[in-house]
């Protein structure tokens, strides 16, 4: 399962705007767009060693 790029973008920008307890730096739209080109789906091997948390 993967999340659509527009949903990932919205989530990242909302976290930047909220500046919650774990905030360390703002991710601008340009920063997101540049890094989105590097996005890769997790492999089955990586997922087998991960904890996946459903958030809604």
DSSP file (Angstrom, degrees, kcal/mol; ACC not computed):
  #  RESIDUE AA STRUCTURE BP1 BP2  ACC     N-H-->O    O-->H-N    N-H-->O    O-->H-N    TCO  KAPPA ALPHA  PHI   PSI    X-CA   Y-CA   Z-CA
    1    1 A X              0   0    0      0, 0.0     2,-0.3     0, 0.0     0, 0.0   0.000 360.0 360.0 360.0 139.6    0.0    0.0    0.0
    2    2 A X        -     0   0    0     39,-0.1     2,-0.4     0, 0.0    39,-0.0  -0.938 360.0-121.8-135.1 159.9    1.2    3.5   -0.8
    3    3 A X        -     0   0    0     -2,-0.3     5,-0.1     1,-0.1     0, 0.0  -0.843  36.7-105.2-103.0 138.8   -0.1    7.0   -0.3
    4    4 A X    >>  -     0   0    0     -2,-0.4     4,-2.3     1,-0.1     3,-0.7  -0.256  28.9-116.3 -61.2 146.8   -0.6    9.3   -3.2
    5    5 A X  H 3> S+     0   0    0      1,-0.3     4,-2.7     2,-0.2     5,-0.2   0.862 114.8  54.6 -53.8 -39.8    2.0   12.1   -3.7
    6    6 A X  H 3> S+     0   0    0      1,-0.2     4,-2.0     2,-0.2    -1,-0.3   0.850 109.1  48.3 -66.4 -31.7   -0.6   14.8   -3.1
    7    7 A X  H <> S+     0   0    0     -3,-0.7     4,-2.4     2,-0.2    -2,-0.2   0.910 111.5  49.3 -72.2 -42.8   -1.6   13.2    0.2
    8    8 A X  H  X S+     0   0    0     -4,-2.3     4,-2.5     2,-0.2     5,-0.2   0.923 111.8  49.9 -59.3 -43.9    2.0   12.9    1.3
    9    9 A X  H  X S+     0   0    0     -4,-2.7     4,-2.6    -5,-0.2     5,-0.2   0.936 110.5  49.1 -60.6 -48.1    2.6   16.6    0.4
   10   10 A X  H  X S+     0   0    0     -4,-2.0     4,-2.1     1,-0.2    -1,-0.2   0.911 112.3  48.6 -58.9 -45.0   -0.4   17.7    2.3
   11   11 A X  H  X S+     0   0    0     -4,-2.4     4,-2.2     2,-0.2    -1,-0.2   0.923 112.5  47.3 -62.9 -45.7    0.7   15.7    5.4
   12   12 A X  H  X S+     0   0    0     -4,-2.5     4,-2.2     1,-0.2    15,-0.2   0.927 113.5  47.2 -63.8 -45.3    4.2   17.0    5.4
   13   13 A X  H  X S+     0   0    0     -4,-2.6     4,-2.1     1,-0.2    -1,-0.2   0.853 110.7  52.6 -67.4 -33.8    3.2   20.7    4.9
   14   14 A X  H  X S+     0   0    0     -4,-2.1     4,-2.3    -5,-0.2    -1,-0.2   0.906 109.2  49.7 -66.1 -40.9    0.6   20.4    7.7
   15   15 A X  H  X>S+     0   0    0     -4,-2.2     4,-1.7     1,-0.2     5,-0.5   0.890 110.4  50.8 -65.2 -38.0    3.3   19.0   10.0
   16   16 A X  H  <5S+     0   0    0     -4,-2.2    -1,-0.2     1,-0.2    -2,-0.2   0.917 112.8  45.7 -63.8 -41.9    5.6   21.9    9.1
   17   17 A X  H  <5S+     0   0    0     -4,-2.1    -2,-0.2     1,-0.2    -1,-0.2   0.863 111.5  51.9 -69.5 -36.1    2.8   24.4    9.8
   18   18 A X  H  <5S-     0   0    0     -4,-2.3    -1,-0.2    -5,-0.1    -2,-0.2   0.811  84.6-159.6 -72.5 -30.4    1.8   22.8   13.1
   19   19 A X  T  <5 -     0   0    0     -4,-1.7    -3,-0.1    -5,-0.2    -4,-0.1   0.933  24.1-174.9  48.0  55.3    5.4   22.8   14.5
   20   20 A X    > < -     0   0    0     -5,-0.5     3,-2.0     1,-0.1    -1,-0.0   0.163  42.9 -70.2 -69.0-170.0    4.5   20.1   17.0
   21   21 A X  T 3  S+     0   0    0      1,-0.3    -1,-0.1     3,-0.0    -2,-0.0   0.760 133.8  46.0 -58.2 -29.1    6.7   18.6   19.8
   22   22 A X  T 3  S+     0   0    0      2,-0.0    -1,-0.3     0, 0.0     2,-0.1   0.317  81.7 133.3 -98.8   9.1    9.0   16.9   17.3
   23   23 A X    <   +     0   0    0     -3,-2.0     3,-0.1     1,-0.2    -7,-0.0  -0.351  15.1 156.7 -61.8 132.3    9.4   19.9   15.0
   24   24 A X        -     0   0    0      1,-0.4     2,-0.3    -2,-0.1    -1,-0.2   0.584  64.5  -3.4-127.6 -28.5   13.0   20.5   13.9
   25   25 A X  S    S-     0   0    0      2,-0.0    -1,-0.4     0, 0.0     2,-0.3  -0.973  71.6-101.5-161.7 153.8   12.7   22.5   10.6
   26   26 A X        -     0   0    0     -2,-0.3     2,-0.7    -3,-0.1   -13,-0.1  -0.565  24.9-147.8 -77.2 135.8   10.2   23.7    8.1
   27   27 A X        -     0   0    0     -2,-0.3   -11,-0.1   -15,-0.2     2,-0.1  -0.929  19.2-153.4-101.6 114.5    9.7   21.7    5.0
   28   28 A X     >  -     0   0    0     -2,-0.7     4,-2.5     1,-0.1     5,-0.2  -0.404  28.3-107.4 -82.4 162.3    8.7   24.1    2.2
   29   29 A X  H  > S+     0   0    0      1,-0.2     4,-2.7     2,-0.2     5,-0.2   0.896 122.5  52.3 -54.8 -40.3    6.7   23.1   -0.9
   30   30 A X  H  > S+     0   0    0      2,-0.2     4,-2.1     1,-0.2    -1,-0.2   0.898 108.6  49.9 -64.5 -39.9    9.9   23.4   -3.0
   31   31 A X  H  > S+     0   0    0      2,-0.2     4,-2.2     1,-0.2     5,-0.2   0.933 111.8  48.1 -63.2 -45.1   11.8   21.1   -0.6
   32   32 A X  H  X S+     0   0    0     -4,-2.5     4,-2.5     1,-0.2    -2,-0.2   0.944 110.9  50.6 -59.5 -48.2    9.0   18.5   -0.7
   33   33 A X  H  X S+     0   0    0     -4,-2.7     4,-0.7     1,-0.2    -1,-0.2   0.881 110.6  49.6 -59.7 -39.5    8.8   18.6   -4.5
   34   34 A X  H >< S+     0   0    0     -4,-2.1     3,-0.5     1,-0.2    -1,-0.2   0.917 116.1  41.3 -65.6 -42.8   12.6   18.1   -4.8
   35   35 A X  H >< S+     0   0    0     -4,-2.2     3,-2.2     1,-0.2     4,-0.4   0.763  99.0  73.4 -79.0 -24.8   12.6   15.1   -2.4
   36   36 A X  H >< S+     0   0    0     -4,-2.5     3,-1.3     1,-0.3    -1,-0.2   0.819  87.8  64.1 -59.1 -29.2    9.5   13.6   -3.8
   37   37 A X  T << S+     0   0    0     -4,-0.7    -1,-0.3    -3,-0.5    -2,-0.2   0.692 101.5  51.5 -67.3 -15.9   11.5   12.6   -6.9
   38   38 A X  T <  S+     0   0    0     -3,-2.2    -1,-0.3    -4,-0.1    -2,-0.2   0.464  81.0 125.9 -96.7  -4.2   13.6   10.3   -4.6
   39   39 A X    <   -     0   0    0     -3,-1.3     2,-0.4    -4,-0.4    -3,-0.0  -0.313  36.0-177.7 -61.9 133.1   10.6    8.6   -3.0
   40   40 A X        -     0   0    0     -2,-0.0     2,-0.1     3,-0.0     3,-0.1  -0.991  29.0-113.3-131.1 141.0   10.7    4.8   -3.2
   41   41 A X        -     0   0    0     -2,-0.4     2,-0.1     1,-0.1   -39,-0.1  -0.431  42.6-102.4 -65.5 145.2    8.2    2.2   -2.0
   42   42 A X        -     0   0    0     -2,-0.1    -1,-0.1     1,-0.1     2,-0.1  -0.462  37.2-122.8 -67.8 141.3    9.4    0.1    0.9
   43   43 A X     >  -     0   0    0     -2,-0.1     4,-2.5     1,-0.1     5,-0.2  -0.374  23.2-108.4 -78.1 164.0   10.5   -3.4   -0.2
   44   44 A X  H  > S+     0   0    0      1,-0.2     4,-1.9     2,-0.2     5,-0.1   0.874 121.7  54.7 -58.7 -37.3    9.0   -6.5    1.3
   45   45 A X  H  > S+     0   0    0      2,-0.2     4,-0.8     1,-0.2    -1,-0.2   0.918 109.2  45.9 -63.7 -44.5   12.2   -7.1    3.2
   46   46 A X  H >4 S+     0   0    0      1,-0.2     3,-0.8     2,-0.2    -2,-0.2   0.906 112.3  50.9 -65.7 -41.1   12.1   -3.6    4.8
   47   47 A X  H >< S+     0   0    0     -4,-2.5     3,-1.6     1,-0.2    -1,-0.2   0.847 101.9  61.1 -65.5 -33.1    8.4   -4.0    5.7
   48   48 A X  H 3< S+     0   0    0     -4,-1.9    -1,-0.2     1,-0.3    -2,-0.2   0.765 109.1  43.4 -64.7 -23.8    9.1   -7.3    7.4
   49   49 A X  T << S+     0   0    0     -3,-0.8    -1,-0.3    -4,-0.8     2,-0.3   0.211 106.1  86.1-103.4  13.3   11.4   -5.5    9.8
   50   50 A X  S <  S-     0   0    0     -3,-1.6     2,-0.6    -5,-0.1    -3,-0.0  -0.731  71.3-130.3-116.1 160.8    9.1   -2.5   10.3
   51   51 A X        -     0   0    0     -2,-0.3     2,-0.5     2,-0.0    -3,-0.1  -0.960  25.2-157.3-105.5 118.0    6.2   -1.6   12.5
   52   52 A X        -     0   0    0     -2,-0.6     2,-0.6    -5,-0.1    -5,-0.0  -0.858   5.3-162.2 -99.1 126.5    3.3   -0.3   10.4
   53   53 A X        -     0   0    0     -2,-0.5     2,-0.4     2,-0.0    -2,-0.0  -0.939   9.8-144.9-115.0 117.4    0.9    1.9   12.2
   54   54 A X        -     0   0    0     -2,-0.6    -2,-0.0     1,-0.1     0, 0.0  -0.682  15.4-175.0 -80.1 128.3   -2.6    2.6   10.7
   55   55 A X              0   0    0     -2,-0.4    -1,-0.1     0, 0.0    -2,-0.0   0.238 360.0 360.0-113.1  12.5   -3.7    6.1   11.5
   56   56 A X              0   0    0      0, 0.0    -2,-0.1     0, 0.0     0, 0.0   0.470 360.0 360.0 132.1 360.0   -7.1    6.3   10.2
